[in-house]
Each structure stands twice: as C-alpha cells, then as structure tokens.
Amino acid sequence: MSAPIRIVIAAGGTAGHVVPALAVADALRADGAEVVFVGGERAERELVPAAGYELRTLAVEGISRTNPLKAARAVGKAAAGGVKARGLLKELKPDAVMGGGGYVAGTVGAAAASLRLPLVLTEADSHLGISNRALARFARRVCLAFPLEGRDDERYLVTGRPVPPPATDRAAARARFGLGEEETAVVVFGGSLGARSINTAALEAFAAPDPHGRPLRIVHAAGARDFDSLRSPGEHYDLRRYIDGFGEALLAADLVVARSGGSIFEVAAAGRAAILVPYPHAAADHQSANARWMEQAGAAVVVPDSELTAERLAAEVGALLGDPARLASMAAASAALARPDAAQAIASELLTAAGQAR
C-alpha cells in the first residue's frame, strides 16, 4: 500500500492568508492527504496548530521600500530562510507544494521550484502579487480568486478564494451573539489586525441605540492593534478583539461593514450585503478593485476611506436598513458571487500535480 500523498502549504502573516490555506488543507485531509504547514510567527502560529496541523517555521519578513536598513535585514532573512526552506522540503519530501500567500510563501515556493517539486500557487487578490509573478512560470497551476487581464492561458485557473464552510444555522448563530428575533444586527470588522478608521467611525456612529427606534445591535471585531484602547458604548454594542468561527457572525448579521480584502468571499459565502471601505494603501490598490467587483454586482456600497466619517457611516447603514427590498436584493447578489467549491478545486489541482509527480 502506497503512502498517503503529502502536501506542504506555505502561508502566513495575516488571517487573510492563513484561513483560506486552512480551508484547502481541510479539503486535502478529507481526500486522505497529509498536510504540513510552513509559516512564520504571526497569525499562523495560533491558527494552524488550533486546526490540527503541524507547523514548521521560517524567519522571513517583507522587504521595506522606505527603510534601507529594514530592507537589508529582510534580504538577509530571505537568503537564510531559503536555505532552511530547502532543508525542510528535503526532510518532509512532499509530493507537491502550495504557496498560499504571505512572505513565507515566496521563500518556500522558490525552494520548491529549485528542487523541481510540483508547485501550485494561489492568489487571493485582484492583482498578482510580487512573489506569485516571480514564481508563476515555475508553477503547475496558479489559482486565481478573480479573472485577471493577461492571465488567461492554461497555467491560470479562476477558482475563487477558498473560505471555510459557511455556517448554516442562522437561529443558532444569532443565539450565540444574544440577538433577539426582532433585533437587526450589523457586523463590523477590519481584518485580524483591525482597521482604525472603521473602528473609530463605527464606535461614534453607533454610540447610542438607533435614533429611529429600530432594535439595532452591533457586533464589532476590532482586531488586535486597537482593541485595548477601545470601549463599548453600551449593551447594544458587542465589541470584541476577534471572533472565532467568524462565519457564524456573518450568518447572524443583516448587514456587514468591512474592509475589502479577501474576506469579501466569506461575505459572499454568507450571502450578506456589505458596506465596504477599501484599505487605501493596499498593494496595487487591490482592495478598491475588490470592492468595485462587489459593487458592480449590486452586492455592496463602497465608501472610500478618505470619506469615511461617523456621520457618513450612520447614514449609509440607516439607508440600507430602512430599505428592506434593496437590502434583500444586495444579499442575493452577494450570494451569487460565492465560490463554495474553491477550496476543493485547489485541493484537486494539488492532488493532480502530486499524482503526476509520483
């Protein structure tokens, strides 16, 4: 009897990279494969072991474009990390390697290419990142969240972004957050680190119960960076650092206020209307492109970060909650964008590549 297929997944940095990689890992494990993660010391340090996967670590970081000393340090770490990555891959003997995003993915992907291991890349954003651009020619497949101009030959496959299986029991989800049948819930989040502009605007916009008398509740995941300095303004406002099982929060919501990174696919999987505030300093302004994609489908309202104020946010939320027909139409449009098979599609690409290499 042959040994199970072994896949190494390199992903790290933020939950936005790690959570999709875990969704692929779960699909691989369901198909009988063994999965080992290679990452760094950030979100993956907790999320990967908590999901039941082995994590090997590399010390790598992004190359600063403004600080020469930090850039030099990052180059040195990348060189050392590359040597260690090759050693790890020789030790683990994977049948295929997946680059799932973050600084570590580029280092491990390059090591896999140098060892002629089958490489599958994933791109969660509406542009191809630096590492993926450099490694694409070595990859068996590049799995895209969005169709990208000029990336339409057979090497590229639009799969959507992998997300955890969405929650399905709305009554249980609402009970988890203490939401009554007649209460309307707005979920606010800005990623694992948080979004300061959203945090500030939301806390001011919803400091008091709804002035129109609607039973409005706020569930706000503020992120690690600002949480300790923030205070909930009242019982109607559930302020948290992070929400485990975030799919339940989305299912419990009637409306979402968020950044527009890869998490928009989780919003779509839950079929929720959204007010999106793109992070203005994202690489290649990809969050604006992501937000426009949802807006053009009729699933979201986009508010530029520079225009976000408490008054604007309160007005946008009030307008949508006050128009149930529009809110329902946006929710349906959001659900139509979902790609629930993304994790399985990527897992299948990895298993095919691994099988061809054996």
N, C-alpha and C positions, 0 to 999 in steps of 0.2 A: 504494500500500500504506500503510495507516494505521500510525502509530507505536505501539509497544507501550504497553500500559497501564502507568502509573507510580503506585506506591503509596508514600506516606510513612508510616513506622511510628515513632511516638514512644514510647520505652520506655527506662527507665534506673533506676539506683540499685543494685539487687542483682541477682545472677544469677537470682533467682526471678522477676524481671520480664523480664530480657533473654533468657534461654534459651527461654521459651515464644514470645516475639516472633520469635526466630530460626527456630523451627520453622514458624511461619506464613510467614515470609519465604521459607524453602526451598520450601514448598508453592506460593507465588506464583511464585517463579522457575521452578519446574518447569512451571507453566502459561504461561510466556512473559512474565510481567510484570517490569518493572523495579522495584527496591525501594531506597529511600534511608531511612536511619535518622536520626532526630533524638534526641539524648540529652545527657547531661551528662559528668561526668568520673570516674565511678565504674566499676562493672563493665563497662559498655558500651564504655568506652574501649579495652579489650583484646579483649573477646569479639566485638564487631561487626566490626571490621576483620579479625580472625582468621578469621571465617566468610565473608569475601569481599564485604562490603557497605560502601558509603560511609557515613560517619558525620559528620553536622553537629552541632555542639554549642551548647547554651544554658547559661548560668549561672543555675540556679534551685536552690532548696532548700526543704525543708519549713518550715512556719510553726510555731515553737515555741509551746506552750501554757503554758510556765512562765517563759520568759525574754523580757520585753518588747523588749529591745534586739535579740535574735536574731529575734524576730517581725517587728519593723520592718524589719530588714535583708532578711528573706525577702520581705516585701511589696514592697520596692523592687526586688529582683531579679526578682520575678514581673512587675512592671509593665514593666521593661526587657526581660525575656525575651519578654513578649507582643508587644512591638513588633518584636523581632528575629524571632520566630516567624512573624508575618505577612509579614515581608520574605522569609524563607526559603521560605514556601509560595508567595508570588508568583513567586519566582525558579524554584522547582522545578516549579511547575504540575502538581501531582499530580492524578490522576483521582479519588482517594479517600485518606482519612487514617485510620490506625488508632491508637487510644490503647491502648497495651499495658501501662500501669502505671508507677508512679514519678512524682515531682514534675513531670517534664518533660511527661508525657502530658496533664496538666490544662492546662498552658500552651499546648501545641500544639493540643490539642483545642478550646480556646476560640478560638484563632486560626482554626482551620478552620471553626468554626461562624460566626464573624464574616464569613468570606469565602464562606459558603454552599457549602463543599466537602462532599461526602459523607463522613460520619464514622461509623466503626464502632468501638465500644468493646469491650474485653474485661475481664472481672472474674474474677480467679483465686481469690478468697476466698469464704467462706460469708456474706458481707455485702457490700453495695455501698459502695465507698469514697466519700470526700467528693467527689473530682473527678468520679467517674462519676455520683454522684447529681446533681451540678450540671449535667452535660453530657448526661444520658440523654435529655432531651426534644429535644435537637438531633440525636441520633444516628439513623441509618437502622436500626441494629441494635445491641443490647447482648448480647454473647455471654457466657454465664454458665458458670462451672465447675460450680456446684451449682444446683438449683432453689431459688429464694428466694421466701419468702412475700410476696405482694403484687406480685411482679414476673413476672406471667404473661400480660400482654397480648401482642399480636403484635410489639411492639418488642423483646421479650426472647426469646432462644433459648438453651436449655441445650445447650452443645456439649461440656462438659468442658474441662479445661485442656490446652492444646497441650503436647506433650512431644516431644523428639527421637525418631526411630525407635528402638525398643528394640533392644539387642544381642540376637543370636540364637544365637551360637556359645558355649555355656557352657564347653566344653573350652578354647577359645582364651581366654576371659575369665579362667578360673581359672589358666591358664598365665601370663597377663600378671602376675598377682599372686603367682606362685610357689606356688600352692596344690596340694597333693598330692591324689590321688584319695580318700584316707581322711580328709582333714582337713575339719573343719567351720569355716565362715567366718562371722563376724559383722561386718557393715559398720556403722560408726558415723559419723554426720555431723550437722551442725547448721546448714547453710547456708554461704554464701560467707564470711561474717564469723566463723562458728563460734558455738557455744553453750557458754558457760563451765561451766554446771552439768553438762552432758553430758560435756564434756571431762574435768572433774575426776573425776566418778563413774566413767567408763569406765576411765581410767588406773589408778585404785585398784582397781576391781572385777576387772580383768583383768591386774593387775601380774605375776602369776605364771601359768604354764601351768595349764590346767584341773585343779582338785584331784581330779576324778573320773577322771582319766586319759584323757579324750577328747582327741584331737588337735585342739585348738581354736586357730584363728588369728583375729586381729583386724585389720581394715583400717579405719583411722580417719582421716577427713578433718577436721582440727581447725579449719580456717578461718584467715583472715589475722590476726585480732585476737590470739589467744593462742599461735599456733604457735611463735614464737621462744622462749617461756618453757617449753615442754613438752619432755619427753624420753621416748623409747620405753623401756619397761621390759625389753625383751628381743627376741630374734629372732622370737618368735611374734607380735609386735605391730608392724604396719606403720603407722607414724604419718606422715601427710602433711599439707601445708598445704591442698592442693586436688587433686582428681582430674579430669583431663581425660577426656572420654569416660566420664562417670560411669555411663552405662547398663551398661558392662561390669562395673563394681564391683557393681552391683545384681544382675546376672545371675550373677556368681560367688558371691554371698552365699547363705547358708542362712537368715539372719535379719538384719533391719535394726533399728538403734536410731537414732532421729532425732527432730527437731522435726516439727511437723505443719503446715507452710506448704503452698504449692502443690506442693512436691516429692512430696507423697503420691501424686500422679498418676503420677510416674515410678516410685514403688514399686509401684503397681498395674500399670503397664505391664509391669514385670518379673515380676509375679506373686509378690511376696515378702511373707511375714508380717512384722509390724513391732511393735516396742515404741515407742510414741510418747510424747514428753514435750513437751506444748504450751508454747510461749513464753508466760509469764503476762501479759506486758504488750502483747501484740498488739492492734491496734485492734479494738474491739468483741469482744475475746476470741475472734477468729475461729479461732485455732489449736485451741482447745478444741472448737469446733464441727466443725472438720475432722476432728479425732481421733475424736470421737464417731461421725461418719459411718462411718469405717473400723471402729471397734469394734462398732457395731451391725450391720454386715455380717458380722462374725465374722472380720475380717482383721487386727485389731490388739488389742494390750493397751495401755491408757492409764495412764501414771504421771504424776500432777501434778508439776510442777516442785518444788513445796514439799515433796514426799515423796520426791524422788529422792536416794538415797544410794548409795554403792558397794555396800553390803550388799543393798539392795533391787534394784538393777540386776542384780547377780550372781544373786540368787535368781530373778528373772523370766526371765533368759536361760537359767539352768540348768533351770528347769521346762519351758520350751518345747523346748529341745534334747533334754531327756530324754523327750519325748513325741512321737515322730515322726508318729503319726497326727494329733494336734492340729496340729502344725506344717504338715503337708500340707494339712489342711482349711483352715487360715488362708491358706495360699498360694493355694489355689483360689478362696477368697472374695475375696482381693485381686485376682486376675486378672479376676474377674467384674466388678469396678468400673472396669476400664480403659476409656478412651475413645480408642482409637488413631486415630480419624478426626477428632479435634478440630482439628488444625492445618488440614487440608483443608477442614473445614466453615467455619472462619473465613475462610480464603482465598477460598472460594466466595462468602461474603457480601460481601467486599470487591470481588471482581471483578464481582459483580452490581450493586453500588452504583456502581462506576466505569462500567460499561457503560450504566447508565441515565442517567448524567450526561453522557455523550458526545453 
